[in-house]
Amino acid sequence: MNISNIKLVILAAAATLLCSSCIREELPPCPPLQVDVVVKDKNYFNAAATDGIEPVRPENLPFREYVSTVYYRLDDAETGEMVLEQTNTVVAGDADTYAITFPESLPFGRYILTVWGNMQSPRPLADDALYTEVTQYHAAENDIYTTVDTLDYDVYDARFTAELERAKGKLIVMAENMPEDVDFSTKDIDAIYQYIGRGLRYGGETEFHTDTLWDRTVDFSTDMLLCPSTGHDATTLDVNFYRTAAGAQQQPLEPEDINITMSRNEVTIVRYVYYDGSFTIYVFVDDSWEKMHEMEIE
């Protein structure tokens, strides 16, 4: 091979290396995994049918108006090992989604994303974030949201949407035409689930007791957030009304206990209407009022 041919070979090789280098530099980085978390259950399923008892909220409010705190973790779908975790964080800003961008160093693969909303503890109460137990860390007072999604992350699919769903229902207890000196009530509820599981799976069983001192008498209402009932009409609702003024009769007014069904993302309303020594009880079922009992008070 003469010198001219050698020079041509060297120049060709240099040109090839230069072109390869230019092509490599022009390649964009691998797209990071991104998830837009949105709120699916902005209103209870039957809120519009309650004639304003449960307000219907606008659907276009900022994310934080529905869900104020977010916890999430990302697990390897094959091994179950946790890859990344964000402990409970307050949501800021007025965006209508909660955007999560994972590090560019995260390799392609299949992952499981778990998100919890409106928790107060740093993380769900199970070590593996699979469930929360509603009698601790004020979880009984929280309008808890959750979702779990499997993400197949690759160069072609790097952006996903996850929908948060409400895990509880709301019980509203109303009293009408009560004696003016009745200013205190108790509520006892049983046979509702104790645990909210990842993926809206429920377990265990618990009960709640609440006391309420009324600022307004005669007509009043209260509400509480509850996990679903363990079965149809499985939950017993026991409400009693009291007079607390000094020297007042202490014998409570005791309507008959009734059985109700608490459902996820639905409002259950019970009305106690007092008249002439007896209660008539109405329950809001299937978007209409159903008369349950009429009980005389001795």
C-alpha positions, 0 to 999 in steps of 0.5 A: 500500500503506497503512502497516498492510499494509507493517507486515504484510509486514515482520513476515511477512518477519522471521518467515520469516528467524527460522524459517529461522535456527532451522531452520539452527541445529538442523541437526546437523553433517555426520557425520565419517568413522569407521572401526573397524579390527578384526583378522580373522586372530586365529589361524592357519587351522590352529592348532587342528589342531596339537594345541597346537604352535601355541597357539590364542589367545582371540578376545576379547583387546584389539586391541593383543594381536594388533596392537601398532602401526598405520599408515594413510593415506587417499587420494582414490579419483579422483585417488590423492592422499593426503588424510591420513596417520598414521605408525606409532603404538603401540596403547594401551588395551584396546578390541577395535577401533582407532577412527579418526575423520577431521576433520569438514572432510573432504568427502564423496567416495570414498576408499581407506583403507590400514592396516598393522599390526605394522610397526616403520618409521614408514611402509611402506617404499615411498614410496606405502605400497603395499608393504613389503619384508621384508628391511629394518627387521626386517620379516622378524620382524614378524607383519605385518597389512594391509587396503585398503578403498574408502569411499563417504563421504556423509551417509548412510554415515559409519561403516565397518569395516576388517578386518586380515588376516595377511600371513605364515605361520609355519614351525615346525621341530622336532627330536626325539631328537637326540644330546645334544651337538648344540646348534646348527642352521642353516636356509636357506629360498628361493623366498618372496616378498620384497614384501607389497603393499597388498591382499595382493598379493605380488612379488619373491623372497628367501631367509632364513638363520638360526642357532640356538644351543639352550639345550635339547638332544635335543628342541627347536623354533624358528619364523619368520615368512615370506611365502608361497612363490612356488609350490606346493612351491617353497620348499626347506628346508635344515636342518643340526645341529651340535656346538659343544663344544670338541673335538667332531666338527664334521661336521654332521648333514645331513638331506635338503633338502625342498620345502615350501609356505608359505601366508598365515596358515597354520602349516607344521611340519617334524619331524626325528626322529633315530634310530640315525644317520638322520632321518625327516622329517614335514611337517604338511600338510592337518591331518595328518602326512605322512612325507617321507624317511628318510635315513641319516647317514654 
